[in-house]
Every structure is written in C-alpha cells, then in structure tokens.
Amino acid sequence: VDTQRQFMALKGGSILIFLILSMLVYAQSDVQKHFDEGNKALKAKDYLKAIGDFTNALSIRANNAEAYFLRAKAKWALGEEMGFENTEACADVALAIRYGYK
C-alpha cells in the first residue's frame, strides 16, 4: 500500500511538473506572438493596435524591456499623430531602462 501511495504521489508530481512546463512554453510563444504583431502594427503605423499588442505581451511577461520601449514609441507616435504629447511614453521608457533596455 505504501509503495502504491508513493507511486501515485510521484505520478501526481510528474503531471504537475509537466503542466507547469507546458504553461511556460505556451506563455512564451504567446508573448512572442503579441510582440511580433506589435512590431508589424508599429511598422504599419497602426499605433493603437501596436500599443495593445505590446501591452498583451507585457501582461504575460512584465520584464520585457524591448516591449516597453516599443510601446513607448507607439504611444509617442500616436500622440504626435493626434496632436498631443503623450507623457505615458516616458513611463514606458523608464521601465524599459529599468529592465535592461540599451
């Protein structure tokens, strides 16, 4: 009976590790998908979409320095396009630097 319990505990632990690793891989691919879409939108001058895509990438991985920097670019460009200064871009640049953007 003890051997069976140990086996079940080991099996349960293995399943948990598998699920966690699967979630991490899925989240990483999701981050890359949002990041790539944000880049495409930024290049196409679709600044609102770019901001949304970079925000989605950051909601999954909050320490992505490049996503903060590119979101700042999109916010700044949107402000210029609409005729106002977007001070939120400064906060994103500060976070990009904090997380290692060079």
Backbone bond lengths (Angstrom), bond angles and torsions (degrees), N, CA, C in turn:
res aa  C-N    CA-C-N  psi(-1)  N-CA   C-N-CA  omega(-1)  CA-C   N-CA-C  phi
1 V - - - 1.456 - - 1.533 110.26 -
2 D 1.363 117.17 -41.79 1.459 119.99 178.76 1.522 111.22 -63.58
3 T 1.325 116.21 -39.32 1.463 120.27 179.45 1.525 109.91 -63.60
4 Q 1.321 116.31 -40.89 1.460 120.65 179.65 1.536 110.02 -65.13
5 R 1.321 117.87 -41.05 1.471 121.07 178.06 1.529 110.98 -64.36
6 Q 1.330 115.84 -42.20 1.466 119.94 179.20 1.527 110.32 -63.02
7 F 1.323 115.96 -42.41 1.455 120.13 178.04 1.518 111.08 -62.12
8 M 1.317 117.30 -44.24 1.471 121.43 -179.67 1.533 110.38 -64.76
9 A 1.336 116.85 -39.43 1.461 120.46 178.33 1.525 110.15 -65.26
10 L 1.327 117.06 -42.33 1.454 121.57 178.61 1.528 110.48 -64.69
11 K 1.298 116.28 -43.93 1.459 121.68 179.27 1.523 110.13 -62.42
12 G 1.322 117.04 -44.29 1.464 121.11 178.55 1.519 111.98 -62.92
13 G 1.332 116.65 -40.01 1.463 121.19 177.70 1.518 111.50 -65.37
14 S 1.325 116.62 -39.12 1.465 120.82 178.95 1.525 110.91 -65.52
15 I 1.303 116.25 -40.09 1.466 120.28 178.54 1.522 109.95 -64.97
16 L 1.320 116.86 -41.11 1.462 120.79 179.00 1.529 110.98 -63.18
17 I 1.318 116.96 -44.14 1.469 120.61 178.20 1.524 110.36 -62.31
18 F 1.321 116.96 -43.32 1.464 121.27 177.90 1.526 111.12 -59.40
19 L 1.324 116.85 -44.49 1.464 120.47 -179.27 1.526 111.62 -64.71
20 I 1.313 116.55 -41.65 1.470 120.18 179.34 1.525 110.18 -63.98
21 L 1.328 117.03 -46.51 1.469 120.18 179.10 1.522 111.31 -62.64
22 S 1.316 117.74 -39.08 1.465 121.44 178.04 1.522 110.96 -62.28
23 M 1.332 116.02 -41.65 1.468 120.01 179.58 1.520 110.68 -65.28
24 L 1.325 117.72 -39.69 1.459 121.19 179.58 1.521 111.36 -64.37
25 V 1.323 117.19 -43.34 1.462 121.05 178.74 1.521 109.90 -64.87
26 Y 1.323 117.43 -43.92 1.465 121.24 179.11 1.523 110.41 -62.51
27 A 1.330 117.70 -44.09 1.461 121.35 -179.68 1.517 110.60 -62.75
28 Q 1.339 117.33 -40.35 1.460 120.49 179.80 1.520 110.76 -63.13
29 S 1.328 117.48 -43.02 1.464 119.58 179.65 1.523 110.20 -67.77
30 D 1.326 117.46 -33.68 1.461 121.41 176.80 1.526 111.07 -66.12
31 V 1.330 117.00 -41.69 1.464 121.42 177.10 1.521 109.00 -59.17
32 Q 1.321 117.01 -47.50 1.465 120.85 -178.04 1.524 110.73 -63.58
33 K 1.332 116.75 -39.39 1.469 120.43 179.53 1.529 110.31 -61.97
34 H 1.321 117.52 -48.37 1.464 120.85 179.61 1.522 110.91 -64.87
35 F 1.325 116.84 -39.67 1.461 121.31 179.62 1.530 110.46 -63.20
36 D 1.335 116.80 -45.75 1.465 120.67 179.36 1.524 111.67 -63.95
37 E 1.328 116.06 -41.74 1.466 119.85 177.73 1.525 110.89 -63.73
38 G 1.323 116.77 -39.27 1.459 120.56 176.93 1.509 112.16 -62.15
39 N 1.329 116.53 -42.00 1.458 120.89 177.22 1.531 111.48 -61.40
40 K 1.331 116.12 -44.85 1.473 120.17 178.60 1.524 110.46 -60.68
41 A 1.316 116.17 -45.41 1.457 120.50 -178.85 1.531 110.98 -64.48
42 L 1.319 117.35 -41.03 1.459 121.25 179.23 1.521 110.30 -62.34
43 K 1.316 117.82 -44.59 1.464 121.85 178.48 1.521 111.72 -64.46
44 A 1.340 116.30 -31.94 1.469 121.24 178.90 1.533 112.00 -84.61
45 K 1.321 116.64 2.14 1.465 123.43 -178.89 1.526 112.81 62.64
46 D 1.334 115.84 28.76 1.464 122.08 173.17 1.536 105.73 -96.76
47 Y 1.334 114.46 78.22 1.457 120.60 -168.65 1.524 113.61 -67.15
48 L 1.320 117.67 -37.06 1.470 119.23 178.75 1.523 111.30 -63.10
49 K 1.340 116.39 -43.73 1.466 119.47 177.99 1.525 110.40 -64.25
50 A 1.324 116.81 -41.85 1.467 120.20 179.48 1.527 110.60 -60.15
51 I 1.315 116.61 -45.21 1.469 120.75 178.89 1.534 109.79 -59.17
52 G 1.316 116.51 -45.07 1.464 120.66 179.05 1.518 112.76 -62.62
53 D 1.336 116.71 -44.09 1.464 120.10 -179.63 1.528 111.83 -65.50
54 F 1.334 116.66 -43.55 1.466 118.65 178.57 1.528 110.83 -66.56
55 T 1.323 116.98 -35.56 1.467 120.51 176.61 1.527 110.43 -63.57
56 N 1.336 116.80 -41.53 1.472 120.04 177.06 1.523 111.22 -62.55
57 A 1.330 117.56 -42.20 1.463 120.40 177.78 1.529 110.18 -61.83
58 L 1.328 116.51 -41.18 1.463 120.77 -179.23 1.523 112.14 -70.55
59 S 1.325 117.38 -27.37 1.467 119.12 178.46 1.528 110.84 -69.28
60 I 1.328 116.84 -21.62 1.464 120.96 178.20 1.526 110.39 -92.48
61 R 1.326 116.31 -42.37 1.467 120.80 179.36 1.524 109.02 -132.84
62 A 1.310 115.25 96.28 1.467 122.08 -169.53 1.522 114.24 -74.01
63 N 1.317 118.80 -7.32 1.461 119.79 -179.00 1.533 112.84 -105.65
64 N 1.319 117.29 24.51 1.461 122.68 -178.20 1.530 109.52 -83.26
65 A 1.324 115.83 94.61 1.469 121.99 -174.77 1.526 112.17 -58.54
66 E 1.321 116.94 -42.73 1.464 119.57 -177.39 1.527 111.70 -66.94
67 A 1.329 117.40 -35.61 1.462 120.32 177.48 1.527 110.78 -64.93
68 Y 1.340 117.09 -39.45 1.470 119.41 176.00 1.527 110.78 -62.77
69 F 1.332 116.39 -43.86 1.457 119.72 -178.35 1.530 111.50 -64.40
70 L 1.327 116.64 -45.23 1.467 119.59 -179.14 1.524 111.57 -69.38
71 R 1.325 117.22 -33.33 1.464 118.92 175.04 1.522 110.10 -65.44
72 A 1.338 116.42 -37.35 1.469 120.16 175.81 1.527 110.85 -61.26
73 K 1.325 116.59 -42.91 1.473 120.32 177.74 1.526 110.83 -60.15
74 A 1.330 115.98 -43.11 1.465 120.15 -179.64 1.533 110.54 -65.92
75 K 1.327 116.90 -41.53 1.469 120.05 178.94 1.523 110.76 -64.25
76 W 1.325 116.41 -43.12 1.460 120.56 -179.86 1.531 110.64 -63.71
77 A 1.339 115.94 -45.90 1.468 120.48 -179.53 1.530 111.16 -63.64
78 L 1.322 117.46 -39.49 1.465 120.69 177.88 1.523 109.77 -62.71
79 G 1.318 117.04 -43.90 1.459 120.50 178.23 1.516 111.73 -60.15
80 E 1.325 116.51 -44.97 1.464 119.68 178.80 1.518 111.11 -63.11
81 E 1.311 116.33 -41.55 1.466 121.12 -179.74 1.529 111.30 -63.12
82 M 1.330 116.01 -36.32 1.462 120.15 -176.86 1.526 112.76 -94.12
83 G 1.332 117.34 -3.37 1.451 120.67 175.21 1.517 115.80 86.38
84 F 1.326 117.51 29.45 1.464 119.48 175.71 1.529 109.33 -142.45
85 E 1.321 115.53 161.56 1.457 120.45 176.82 1.521 108.64 -89.95
86 N 1.296 115.73 128.82 1.457 120.80 -178.94 1.523 108.86 -100.87
87 T 1.311 115.61 98.76 1.473 119.98 -177.88 1.525 112.60 -72.68
88 E 1.328 118.11 -15.18 1.469 120.51 176.43 1.522 111.01 -63.33
89 A 1.323 116.93 -26.68 1.464 120.15 179.07 1.528 110.39 -60.87
90 C 1.317 116.67 -35.38 1.477 120.34 179.99 1.521 111.16 -62.70
91 A 1.315 117.17 -40.61 1.472 120.62 178.96 1.523 110.37 -63.31
92 D 1.335 116.94 -39.68 1.468 119.94 178.80 1.526 111.48 -67.48
93 V 1.338 117.28 -37.57 1.468 119.69 177.08 1.532 109.72 -63.80
94 A 1.320 116.48 -42.05 1.470 120.23 178.50 1.528 111.04 -60.58
95 L 1.339 117.11 -41.67 1.469 120.32 178.49 1.526 111.06 -68.63
96 A 1.321 117.01 -37.04 1.460 120.19 177.43 1.527 110.22 -60.46
97 I 1.316 116.14 -44.36 1.475 120.60 178.86 1.527 110.15 -65.43
98 R 1.332 115.58 -42.78 1.474 120.09 179.53 1.523 111.72 -57.19
99 Y 1.328 115.74 -38.61 1.474 119.89 -178.03 1.524 113.17 -91.58
100 G 1.337 116.77 10.78 1.455 119.46 169.62 1.517 117.55 103.49
101 Y 1.330 118.04 12.06 1.473 119.04 178.71 1.519 109.80 -66.61
102 K 1.322 116.92 134.78 1.463 120.83 179.69 1.497 111.02 -123.87
